[in-house]
Structures are given as C-alpha cells and as structure tokens.
C-alpha cells in the first residue's frame, strides 16, 4: 500500500487528561487508504532535535479526509506535538505497516483487549467492525493505571454502542487489577473467540498465552521504538517464534513492515506476564 508524505493541518486539539492529547489532522490521502492497525510517522520538531520521526497508531480515519492520533506525553517528541495548536502544520508519513485482518465470518465472536495508549488503534478497529454489521458478540476490555487515563476513551467507545469492561491498576474505575485477569475471569469460554489486542508487551504476552491455551486466534499490535517506519534502519525487530521461523525462515520480524499487527503465534514471547 502506498504511503504519502504531506504537510497536514491540525484542525482540532483535545486535551483529554493532564498528559493525554488527541489531535485531528487534515490528511485525505492517508484517510482514504488507512486500515485499522496501521500507523503514521510524524516529524516531532521544527529544529534538528529530536532528529527522528515518531510513530503513532491511527486512532481514527474518516470519510471526509481526517485522521486522528491519541497519545500520552512521555518525552521530547510527544511534548512538541502536545504543544502544537489548531492551525499548526505537521509533516507526516502514512499509512504505514500491516493492519488488522478483519473477520470473514460476520457471526464471529470478537474480543478486543487494550491497555493504556494501546486503546488508540482499537477505536478505529471497533468502528470498522461495527460498520461490517457483525452478528456475533463483540466484547471490549480496556485497562489503564488509573481512571484519569481511561475515562474519556471509555466514553468514546460507549458512544459507539459498545459495552466496555474496564480495569484499572488502582481500582479507581471498574475492575481492580490487570485487564488480562478481568478477561480470564469474565469471558464466556463456552464460545469461540477471535482476539485483537494492543498495549504493553507483558499484557499482550498474557493475552497471547491465554488464546494459545484455548486455541483461539489472536492478533496483536506491537509497540516498539522506530526510527524510519519503512524497514530501512532495522531498529524495530522482534524475534520470530519457532513455528514462524520454520514456516518463513525469518529469525526476526520488522514491526514497521511485517507488522505492527501480527498473529500472536508468530512472535517469540518472553516468560514475563501481566
């Protein structure tokens, strides 16, 4: 799929929490081609530092040429973007990467699990799944550290007509504990589920192992550091699982090109869980 580099105007800026920002950008060339799970690379400076672009999942793409990113301020690059205002121009490249594969069966039972800012691409995915008029069940689980990080995005999903099962580490909203534990305790295991997940690596590790034990298909969107977004720098590699190594002869996968969405069985997960 062709990626575009363009100058994009910020048409809306929303501060959803103290350090959580949502930007709406005018980018018709990207919006018309984007699929859930893909990402964009944004130039996060007007100077030489920081030099490298930053990757951001596409939070939403609309039919009228708009794209959104949702992010938490964690460093110099995201701080630069958080300080931009409506009318400012950003240099962006996208859409990039391999997105989520949508279910062929309209009666499939789908479970989406997001953690922290991993909730961002799941909003675009949820809208696309609802557009396809699913006949099966759609369960959405979202986790975060506190209610302040989760409340607003939870409301956005609920406005789509989706019930949200929420979990927070401190118990300030919904289930007190990890979202993965909430999934394991509450999901109807009499049904066959197809999983989609994005969030911290330990969370997706546990989701992947849970699905492997139940023999359920699972797609994960990996979050890694990226320098280029086009598989030139080789900086975003993850190790292939033994099965993937045998089938593809690839010892490593590139998150920017082969992903960021993978079949969970293709990734060599560590033993750490959450």
The 8 nearest C-alpha neighbors of each residue, nearest first, counted from 0:
[[1, 2, 95, 94, 32, 96, 97, 33],
 [2, 0, 3, 94, 93, 95, 32, 29],
 [3, 1, 93, 94, 95, 0, 92, 4],
 [2, 4, 93, 92, 5, 1, 29, 28],
 [5, 3, 92, 91, 93, 2, 90, 6],
 [6, 4, 91, 90, 7, 3, 92, 26],
 [5, 7, 90, 89, 88, 91, 8, 4],
 [6, 8, 89, 88, 25, 26, 24, 5],
 [9, 7, 88, 25, 24, 87, 86, 10],
 [8, 10, 24, 85, 86, 87, 11, 23],
 [11, 9, 85, 24, 23, 8, 86, 25],
 [12, 10, 23, 85, 9, 22, 13, 24],
 [11, 13, 22, 21, 85, 23, 84, 14],
 [14, 12, 21, 20, 15, 22, 11, 23],
 [15, 13, 20, 16, 19, 21, 12, 17],
 [14, 16, 19, 20, 13, 151, 17, 21],
 [17, 15, 19, 18, 14, 147, 148, 20],
 [16, 18, 19, 15, 14, 20, 147, 148],
 [17, 19, 72, 71, 16, 20, 14, 15],
 [20, 18, 71, 16, 15, 70, 17, 14],
 [21, 19, 14, 70, 13, 69, 15, 71],
 [20, 22, 69, 13, 68, 12, 14, 70],
 [21, 23, 12, 68, 67, 11, 24, 13],
 [22, 24, 67, 11, 10, 66, 9, 12],
 [25, 23, 9, 66, 65, 8, 10, 26],
 [24, 26, 65, 7, 8, 64, 27, 66],
 [25, 27, 29, 65, 64, 28, 7, 24],
 [64, 26, 28, 30, 29, 31, 65, 25],
 [29, 27, 26, 30, 31, 32, 3, 64],
 [28, 30, 27, 32, 26, 31, 94, 33],
 [31, 29, 27, 60, 64, 33, 32, 28],
 [30, 32, 29, 28, 33, 27, 64, 62],
 [33, 31, 29, 30, 34, 28, 94, 0],
 [34, 32, 30, 94, 29, 31, 37, 35],
 [33, 35, 37, 98, 36, 32, 99, 124],
 [36, 34, 124, 123, 98, 37, 99, 120],
 [35, 37, 98, 99, 120, 34, 260, 38],
 [36, 38, 98, 96, 95, 35, 97, 34],
 [37, 39, 56, 57, 95, 55, 94, 54],
 [40, 38, 93, 55, 92, 94, 54, 95],
 [39, 41, 54, 92, 53, 91, 52, 55],
 [42, 40, 91, 52, 53, 43, 90, 39],
 [41, 43, 52, 90, 44, 91, 53, 40],
 [42, 44, 76, 41, 52, 79, 80, 53],
 [45, 43, 46, 42, 79, 49, 48, 76],
 [44, 46, 47, 43, 42, 48, 79, 49],
 [47, 45, 44, 48, 49, 50, 43, 42],
 [46, 48, 50, 49, 45, 44, 51, 43],
 [49, 47, 50, 46, 44, 51, 45, 43],
 [48, 50, 51, 47, 44, 76, 43, 75],
 [49, 51, 48, 47, 52, 44, 46, 43],
 [52, 50, 226, 49, 53, 42, 227, 43],
 [53, 51, 42, 41, 40, 43, 226, 54],
 [52, 54, 41, 40, 42, 43, 51, 55],
 [55, 53, 40, 39, 41, 38, 225, 52],
 [56, 54, 39, 38, 40, 57, 68, 53],
 [57, 55, 38, 120, 58, 37, 39, 68],
 [56, 58, 38, 59, 68, 120, 67, 37],
 [57, 59, 120, 119, 68, 67, 123, 56],
 [58, 60, 123, 67, 57, 66, 61, 122],
 [61, 59, 66, 30, 65, 67, 33, 62],
 [62, 60, 65, 63, 64, 30, 66, 59],
 [61, 63, 64, 31, 60, 30, 65, 27],
 [64, 62, 61, 65, 27, 30, 31, 60],
 [27, 65, 63, 30, 62, 26, 61, 25],
 [64, 66, 25, 61, 26, 24, 60, 30],
 [67, 65, 60, 24, 59, 23, 30, 26],
 [68, 66, 23, 59, 58, 22, 57, 24],
 [67, 69, 58, 22, 57, 21, 55, 56],
 [70, 68, 21, 20, 119, 58, 22, 67],
 [71, 69, 20, 19, 116, 68, 21, 72],
 [70, 72, 19, 18, 73, 20, 116, 77],
 [71, 73, 77, 18, 78, 74, 19, 70],
 [72, 74, 71, 77, 78, 75, 76, 18],
 [75, 73, 76, 77, 78, 72, 79, 71],
 [74, 76, 78, 77, 79, 49, 73, 43],
 [77, 75, 43, 79, 78, 74, 80, 49],
 [76, 78, 80, 72, 79, 74, 75, 81],
 [77, 79, 81, 75, 76, 80, 72, 74],
 [80, 78, 76, 82, 77, 81, 43, 75],
 [81, 79, 77, 83, 82, 78, 43, 76],
 [80, 82, 78, 79, 83, 77, 20, 72],
 [81, 83, 79, 80, 78, 84, 77, 20],
 [84, 82, 80, 81, 87, 79, 85, 9],
 [83, 85, 87, 86, 12, 82, 9, 11],
 [84, 86, 9, 10, 11, 87, 12, 83],
 [85, 87, 9, 8, 10, 84, 88, 11],
 [86, 88, 9, 85, 8, 84, 83, 89],
 [87, 89, 8, 7, 6, 9, 86, 90],
 [90, 88, 7, 6, 91, 8, 87, 42],
 [89, 91, 6, 42, 5, 41, 7, 88],
 [92, 90, 41, 4, 5, 40, 89, 42],
 [93, 91, 4, 40, 3, 39, 41, 2],
 [94, 92, 39, 2, 95, 3, 29, 40],
 [93, 95, 2, 39, 33, 29, 38, 37],
 [96, 94, 93, 38, 37, 39, 2, 97],
 [97, 95, 256, 37, 255, 258, 259, 98],
 [96, 98, 258, 260, 259, 37, 257, 256],
 [99, 97, 36, 37, 260, 35, 34, 96],
 [98, 100, 36, 35, 260, 101, 97, 218],
 [101, 99, 98, 102, 218, 260, 35, 97],
 [100, 102, 99, 103, 128, 127, 124, 104],
 [103, 101, 104, 100, 105, 107, 193, 128],
 [102, 104, 105, 101, 107, 100, 106, 131],
 [103, 105, 106, 102, 107, 133, 134, 135],
 [106, 104, 133, 134, 107, 103, 135, 102],
 [105, 107, 135, 134, 104, 133, 108, 136],
 [108, 106, 135, 104, 105, 109, 102, 193],
 [109, 107, 136, 135, 192, 137, 193, 106],
 [108, 110, 137, 193, 192, 194, 107, 136],
 [109, 111, 138, 194, 137, 139, 193, 195],
 [112, 110, 195, 139, 196, 194, 140, 138],
 [113, 111, 196, 140, 141, 139, 195, 110],
 [114, 112, 118, 141, 197, 117, 198, 196],
 [113, 115, 198, 142, 117, 143, 141, 118],
 [116, 114, 143, 117, 118, 198, 142, 113],
 [115, 117, 118, 119, 114, 70, 198, 71],
 [118, 116, 198, 197, 114, 113, 115, 119],
 [117, 119, 113, 116, 121, 114, 120, 115],
 [118, 120, 58, 117, 121, 116, 122, 69],
 [121, 119, 58, 122, 123, 36, 56, 57],
 [120, 122, 124, 118, 123, 119, 125, 113],
 [121, 123, 125, 124, 120, 119, 58, 126],
 [124, 122, 59, 126, 121, 35, 120, 125],
 [125, 123, 121, 35, 127, 122, 126, 128],
 [126, 124, 128, 122, 127, 123, 121, 129],
 [127, 125, 129, 123, 124, 128, 130, 122],
 [126, 128, 130, 124, 125, 129, 123, 131],
 [129, 127, 125, 131, 130, 126, 124, 133],
 [128, 130, 126, 132, 131, 127, 125, 133],
 [129, 131, 127, 132, 128, 126, 133, 125],
 [130, 132, 128, 129, 133, 127, 105, 126],
 [133, 131, 129, 130, 134, 128, 105, 127],
 [132, 134, 105, 135, 131, 106, 129, 128],
 [133, 135, 106, 105, 132, 136, 107, 108],
 [136, 134, 106, 108, 107, 133, 137, 105],
 [135, 137, 108, 109, 138, 134, 107, 133],
 [136, 138, 109, 110, 108, 139, 135, 111],
 [139, 137, 110, 109, 111, 136, 140, 162],
 [138, 140, 111, 163, 110, 164, 112, 137],
 [139, 141, 164, 112, 165, 163, 111, 113],
 [142, 140, 113, 165, 114, 112, 164, 166],
 [141, 143, 114, 166, 178, 167, 165, 115],
 [144, 142, 115, 167, 145, 114, 149, 148],
 [143, 145, 168, 167, 169, 148, 142, 146],
 [146, 144, 167, 147, 143, 148, 171, 169],
 [145, 147, 149, 172, 171, 148, 150, 167],
 [148, 146, 145, 149, 150, 16, 151, 144],
 [149, 147, 146, 145, 143, 150, 16, 144],
 [148, 150, 146, 147, 152, 151, 153, 143],
 [149, 151, 153, 146, 152, 147, 148, 154],
 [152, 150, 154, 153, 149, 155, 15, 148],
 [153, 151, 155, 154, 150, 149, 156, 118],
 [152, 154, 150, 151, 156, 155, 149, 157],
 [153, 155, 157, 151, 152, 156, 158, 150],
 [156, 154, 152, 158, 153, 157, 151, 159],
 [157, 155, 159, 153, 158, 154, 161, 152],
 [156, 158, 154, 161, 160, 159, 155, 162],
 [157, 159, 155, 160, 156, 154, 161, 153],
 [160, 158, 157, 156, 161, 155, 126, 125],
 [159, 161, 157, 158, 162, 156, 155, 129],
 [160, 162, 157, 159, 156, 163, 158, 139],
 [163, 161, 157, 164, 160, 139, 138, 156],
 [162, 164, 139, 140, 165, 161, 157, 153],
 [163, 165, 140, 139, 141, 162, 166, 173],
 [166, 164, 173, 141, 142, 140, 163, 174],
 [165, 167, 174, 142, 173, 178, 175, 176],
 [168, 166, 143, 170, 144, 145, 169, 175],
 [167, 169, 176, 144, 170, 175, 177, 145],
 [168, 170, 167, 171, 145, 175, 144, 176],
 [171, 169, 175, 167, 172, 168, 174, 173],
 [170, 172, 146, 169, 145, 167, 173, 175],
 [173, 171, 146, 170, 167, 166, 174, 165],
 [172, 174, 165, 166, 175, 170, 167, 171],
 [173, 175, 166, 176, 170, 165, 167, 172],
 [176, 174, 170, 167, 168, 166, 169, 173],
 [177, 175, 168, 167, 174, 166, 178, 170],
 [176, 178, 179, 180, 168, 166, 167, 181],
 [177, 179, 181, 142, 166, 180, 182, 176],
 [180, 178, 182, 177, 181, 183, 206, 202],
 [181, 179, 183, 182, 178, 177, 184, 176],
 [180, 182, 178, 184, 179, 183, 185, 177],
 [183, 181, 179, 180, 185, 184, 186, 178],
 [182, 184, 180, 181, 185, 186, 179, 209],
 [185, 183, 181, 182, 180, 186, 179, 187],
 [184, 186, 182, 183, 181, 187, 180, 188],
 [187, 185, 182, 188, 183, 184, 181, 138],
 [188, 186, 189, 190, 185, 191, 184, 183],
 [187, 189, 190, 186, 191, 192, 213, 185],
 [188, 190, 187, 191, 186, 192, 213, 108],
 [191, 189, 188, 187, 192, 108, 186, 136],
 [190, 192, 108, 215, 189, 193, 188, 107],
 [193, 191, 108, 109, 215, 190, 194, 110],
 [192, 194, 109, 216, 217, 215, 110, 108],
 [195, 193, 217, 110, 111, 109, 218, 216],
 [196, 194, 111, 218, 217, 219, 112, 110],
 [197, 195, 112, 219, 113, 111, 218, 220],
 [198, 196, 117, 220, 113, 219, 114, 112],
 [197, 199, 117, 114, 113, 115, 200, 203],
 [200, 198, 202, 201, 114, 203, 197, 117],
 [199, 201, 203, 202, 204, 198, 221, 222],
 [202, 200, 204, 272, 273, 203, 199, 271],
 [203, 201, 273, 205, 204, 199, 200, 206],
 [204, 202, 206, 200, 205, 201, 207, 199],
 [205, 203, 201, 207, 202, 206, 200, 268],
 [204, 206, 208, 203, 202, 272, 207, 209],
 [207, 205, 203, 209, 204, 208, 210, 202],
 [208, 206, 204, 210, 205, 209, 263, 203],
 [209, 207, 211, 205, 210, 206, 212, 204],
 [208, 210, 206, 212, 207, 211, 205, 213],
 [209, 211, 215, 213, 207, 212, 208, 214],
 [212, 210, 214, 208, 213, 209, 207, 215],
 [211, 213, 209, 210, 214, 208, 215, 207],
 [212, 214, 210, 211, 215, 209, 188, 191],
 [215, 213, 211, 212, 210, 216, 209, 191],
 [214, 216, 210, 213, 192, 193, 211, 217],
 [217, 215, 193, 194, 210, 214, 218, 192],
 [216, 218, 194, 263, 195, 193, 262, 215],
 [217, 219, 262, 195, 263, 261, 194, 196],
 [220, 218, 196, 260, 261, 197, 263, 195],
 [219, 221, 260, 197, 259, 196, 261, 222],
 [222, 220, 259, 219, 260, 223, 197, 254],
 [221, 223, 220, 224, 259, 198, 199, 200],
 [224, 222, 235, 225, 221, 254, 236, 259],
 [223, 225, 235, 226, 222, 234, 54, 53],
 [226, 224, 235, 227, 228, 234, 223, 54],
 [225, 227, 51, 228, 52, 232, 234, 224],
 [226, 228, 229, 225, 232, 231, 230, 52],
 [229, 227, 255, 230, 225, 226, 40, 95],
 [228, 230, 227, 231, 255, 256, 95, 232],
 [231, 229, 233, 256, 232, 228, 255, 253],
 [230, 232, 229, 233, 227, 228, 234, 226],
 [231, 233, 234, 230, 227, 226, 229, 235],
 [234, 232, 230, 231, 235, 236, 253, 226],
 [233, 235, 232, 236, 225, 226, 224, 230],
 [236, 234, 225, 254, 253, 233, 224, 223],
 [237, 235, 253, 252, 234, 251, 254, 233],
 [238, 236, 252, 251, 253, 239, 235, 254],
 [237, 239, 251, 267, 250, 252, 266, 240],
 [240, 238, 266, 251, 267, 250, 243, 265],
 [239, 241, 267, 266, 265, 243, 242, 244],
 [242, 240, 244, 243, 245, 239, 267, 265],
 [243, 241, 245, 240, 244, 246, 265, 264],
 [244, 242, 246, 265, 240, 245, 241, 239],
 [245, 243, 248, 241, 249, 247, 242, 250],
 [244, 246, 242, 243, 248, 247, 241, 249],
 [247, 245, 243, 244, 248, 242, 249, 241],
 [248, 246, 249, 244, 245, 243, 250, 242],
 [247, 249, 244, 245, 246, 250, 243, 251],
 [250, 248, 244, 247, 251, 239, 252, 243],
 [251, 249, 239, 244, 238, 248, 252, 240],
 [250, 252, 238, 239, 249, 237, 236, 253],
 [253, 251, 237, 236, 239, 238, 257, 254],
 [254, 252, 236, 257, 255, 256, 235, 237],
 [253, 255, 258, 259, 257, 235, 256, 236],
 [254, 256, 228, 96, 258, 253, 259, 229],
 [255, 257, 96, 258, 253, 254, 230, 229],
 [258, 256, 253, 254, 255, 97, 252, 259],
 [259, 257, 260, 254, 97, 256, 255, 96],
 [258, 260, 254, 220, 221, 255, 97, 96],
 [261, 259, 220, 258, 219, 98, 97, 99],
 [262, 260, 219, 218, 258, 263, 220, 259],
 [261, 263, 218, 264, 265, 217, 219, 260],
 [264, 262, 265, 218, 217, 207, 266, 219],
 [263, 265, 262, 266, 240, 207, 243, 242],
 [264, 266, 243, 240, 263, 262, 239, 261],
 [267, 265, 240, 239, 264, 263, 268, 238],
 [268, 266, 240, 239, 238, 269, 265, 241],
 [267, 269, 266, 204, 270, 240, 271, 238],
 [270, 268, 271, 267, 204, 272, 201, 200],
 [269, 271, 272, 268, 204, 201, 205, 267],
 [272, 270, 269, 201, 273, 204, 268, 205],
 [273, 271, 201, 205, 204, 270, 202, 269],
 [272, 202, 201, 205, 177, 271, 179, 204]]
